[in-house]
């Protein structure tokens, strides 16, 4: 659980209440609470921290503010068996050109 969500839950606030108090959309709060803090601007982070009455660095430690995709693009394109990439023209599907 992210520090943002922990603080919000500790106060007993639903996301909509934090959104109203901070001026940050519920959608952005939802994403940030799932670890996608890269979607928040610096101003959003400041407003959330002010609304929750904590230092911004408590809610958003430096290492958390660097957005990296949770899944690498190569893995997202692999088929269910973990084999060849799906949808790429140069992907190998276990057949040689002469087998067609």
Secondary structure, 3 states (H helix, E strand, C coil): CCHHHHHHHHHCCCHHHHHHHHCCCHHHHHHHHCCCHHHCCHHHHHHHHHHHCCCHHHHCCHHHHCCCCCCCHHHHCECCCCCCECCCCCCCCCCCHHHC
